[in-house]
């Protein structure tokens, strides 16, 4: 199985989370909560993909 897309998504999800933390003062108040929820959802899905990849590592 090709894990290239999964690795790219994981890197981008964690990058979005880091950007949200570093620039939280510069993000407008209206967008802050929604973007934070989206970033958390992406990071949780990235963790799920990491665990899923480790569990299926030997089966391919």
PyMOL CGO cylinders between C-alpha atoms (Angstrom):
from pymol import cmd
from pymol.cgo import CYLINDER

trace = [
    CYLINDER, 0.00, 0.00, 0.00, 1.23, 3.46, -0.88, 0.3, 1, 1, 1, 1, 1, 1,
    CYLINDER, 1.23, 3.46, -0.88, 1.34, 5.64, 2.25, 0.3, 1, 1, 1, 1, 1, 1,
    CYLINDER, 1.34, 5.64, 2.25, 2.41, 8.85, 0.51, 0.3, 1, 1, 1, 1, 1, 1,
    CYLINDER, 2.41, 8.85, 0.51, -1.00, 10.53, 0.73, 0.3, 1, 1, 1, 1, 1, 1,
    CYLINDER, -1.00, 10.53, 0.73, -1.40, 9.53, 4.37, 0.3, 1, 1, 1, 1, 1, 1,
    CYLINDER, -1.40, 9.53, 4.37, 2.00, 10.97, 5.29, 0.3, 1, 1, 1, 1, 1, 1,
    CYLINDER, 2.00, 10.97, 5.29, 1.24, 14.22, 3.47, 0.3, 1, 1, 1, 1, 1, 1,
    CYLINDER, 1.24, 14.22, 3.47, -2.11, 14.53, 5.28, 0.3, 1, 1, 1, 1, 1, 1,
    CYLINDER, -2.11, 14.53, 5.28, -0.50, 13.87, 8.67, 0.3, 1, 1, 1, 1, 1, 1,
    CYLINDER, -0.50, 13.87, 8.67, 2.18, 16.51, 8.08, 0.3, 1, 1, 1, 1, 1, 1,
    CYLINDER, 2.18, 16.51, 8.08, -0.39, 19.06, 6.92, 0.3, 1, 1, 1, 1, 1, 1,
    CYLINDER, -0.39, 19.06, 6.92, -2.75, 18.35, 9.84, 0.3, 1, 1, 1, 1, 1, 1,
    CYLINDER, -2.75, 18.35, 9.84, -0.02, 18.86, 12.42, 0.3, 1, 1, 1, 1, 1, 1,
    CYLINDER, -0.02, 18.86, 12.42, 1.22, 21.94, 10.57, 0.3, 1, 1, 1, 1, 1, 1,
    CYLINDER, 1.22, 21.94, 10.57, -2.27, 23.44, 10.65, 0.3, 1, 1, 1, 1, 1, 1,
    CYLINDER, -2.27, 23.44, 10.65, -2.44, 22.78, 14.38, 0.3, 1, 1, 1, 1, 1, 1,
    CYLINDER, -2.44, 22.78, 14.38, 0.94, 24.43, 14.94, 0.3, 1, 1, 1, 1, 1, 1,
    CYLINDER, 0.94, 24.43, 14.94, -0.04, 27.46, 12.85, 0.3, 1, 1, 1, 1, 1, 1,
    CYLINDER, -0.04, 27.46, 12.85, -3.29, 27.79, 14.78, 0.3, 1, 1, 1, 1, 1, 1,
    CYLINDER, -3.29, 27.79, 14.78, -1.35, 27.81, 18.06, 0.3, 1, 1, 1, 1, 1, 1,
    CYLINDER, -1.35, 27.81, 18.06, 1.39, 30.19, 16.91, 0.3, 1, 1, 1, 1, 1, 1,
    CYLINDER, 1.39, 30.19, 16.91, -0.90, 32.76, 15.25, 0.3, 1, 1, 1, 1, 1, 1,
    CYLINDER, -0.90, 32.76, 15.25, -3.97, 32.54, 17.49, 0.3, 1, 1, 1, 1, 1, 1,
    CYLINDER, -3.97, 32.54, 17.49, -3.83, 36.28, 18.24, 0.3, 1, 1, 1, 1, 1, 1,
    CYLINDER, -3.83, 36.28, 18.24, -3.84, 37.25, 14.55, 0.3, 1, 1, 1, 1, 1, 1,
    CYLINDER, -3.84, 37.25, 14.55, -6.84, 35.10, 13.55, 0.3, 1, 1, 1, 1, 1, 1,
    CYLINDER, -6.84, 35.10, 13.55, -10.14, 37.03, 13.64, 0.3, 1, 1, 1, 1, 1, 1,
    CYLINDER, -10.14, 37.03, 13.64, -12.44, 36.13, 16.52, 0.3, 1, 1, 1, 1, 1, 1,
    CYLINDER, -12.44, 36.13, 16.52, -15.24, 34.95, 14.19, 0.3, 1, 1, 1, 1, 1, 1,
    CYLINDER, -15.24, 34.95, 14.19, -12.99, 32.36, 12.51, 0.3, 1, 1, 1, 1, 1, 1,
    CYLINDER, -12.99, 32.36, 12.51, -10.99, 31.22, 15.53, 0.3, 1, 1, 1, 1, 1, 1,
    CYLINDER, -10.99, 31.22, 15.53, -13.43, 28.69, 17.00, 0.3, 1, 1, 1, 1, 1, 1,
    CYLINDER, -13.43, 28.69, 17.00, -14.38, 27.08, 13.69, 0.3, 1, 1, 1, 1, 1, 1,
    CYLINDER, -14.38, 27.08, 13.69, -10.81, 26.79, 12.49, 0.3, 1, 1, 1, 1, 1, 1,
    CYLINDER, -10.81, 26.79, 12.49, -9.73, 25.34, 15.82, 0.3, 1, 1, 1, 1, 1, 1,
    CYLINDER, -9.73, 25.34, 15.82, -12.46, 22.68, 15.65, 0.3, 1, 1, 1, 1, 1, 1,
    CYLINDER, -12.46, 22.68, 15.65, -11.46, 21.78, 12.10, 0.3, 1, 1, 1, 1, 1, 1,
    CYLINDER, -11.46, 21.78, 12.10, -7.78, 21.57, 13.12, 0.3, 1, 1, 1, 1, 1, 1,
    CYLINDER, -7.78, 21.57, 13.12, -8.64, 19.31, 16.06, 0.3, 1, 1, 1, 1, 1, 1,
    CYLINDER, -8.64, 19.31, 16.06, -10.73, 17.05, 13.81, 0.3, 1, 1, 1, 1, 1, 1,
    CYLINDER, -10.73, 17.05, 13.81, -7.86, 16.81, 11.29, 0.3, 1, 1, 1, 1, 1, 1,
    CYLINDER, -7.86, 16.81, 11.29, -5.35, 16.02, 14.04, 0.3, 1, 1, 1, 1, 1, 1,
    CYLINDER, -5.35, 16.02, 14.04, -7.59, 13.32, 15.54, 0.3, 1, 1, 1, 1, 1, 1,
    CYLINDER, -7.59, 13.32, 15.54, -8.04, 11.77, 12.11, 0.3, 1, 1, 1, 1, 1, 1,
    CYLINDER, -8.04, 11.77, 12.11, -4.27, 11.92, 11.58, 0.3, 1, 1, 1, 1, 1, 1,
    CYLINDER, -4.27, 11.92, 11.58, -3.74, 10.03, 14.85, 0.3, 1, 1, 1, 1, 1, 1,
    CYLINDER, -3.74, 10.03, 14.85, -6.30, 7.46, 13.72, 0.3, 1, 1, 1, 1, 1, 1,
    CYLINDER, -6.30, 7.46, 13.72, -4.43, 7.03, 10.43, 0.3, 1, 1, 1, 1, 1, 1,
    CYLINDER, -4.43, 7.03, 10.43, -1.14, 6.58, 12.29, 0.3, 1, 1, 1, 1, 1, 1,
    CYLINDER, -1.14, 6.58, 12.29, -2.59, 3.87, 14.54, 0.3, 1, 1, 1, 1, 1, 1,
    CYLINDER, -2.59, 3.87, 14.54, -4.37, 2.20, 11.62, 0.3, 1, 1, 1, 1, 1, 1,
    CYLINDER, -4.37, 2.20, 11.62, -1.14, 2.18, 9.60, 0.3, 1, 1, 1, 1, 1, 1,
    CYLINDER, -1.14, 2.18, 9.60, 0.77, 0.58, 12.47, 0.3, 1, 1, 1, 1, 1, 1,
    CYLINDER, 0.77, 0.58, 12.47, -1.90, -2.08, 12.98, 0.3, 1, 1, 1, 1, 1, 1,
    CYLINDER, -1.90, -2.08, 12.98, -1.91, -3.01, 9.29, 0.3, 1, 1, 1, 1, 1, 1,
    CYLINDER, -1.91, -3.01, 9.29, 1.85, -2.79, 8.84, 0.3, 1, 1, 1, 1, 1, 1,
    CYLINDER, 1.85, -2.79, 8.84, 2.47, -6.53, 8.73, 0.3, 1, 1, 1, 1, 1, 1,
    CYLINDER, 2.47, -6.53, 8.73, -0.57, -7.52, 6.68, 0.3, 1, 1, 1, 1, 1, 1,
    CYLINDER, -0.57, -7.52, 6.68, 0.50, -6.04, 3.36, 0.3, 1, 1, 1, 1, 1, 1,
]
cmd.load_cgo(trace, "trace")
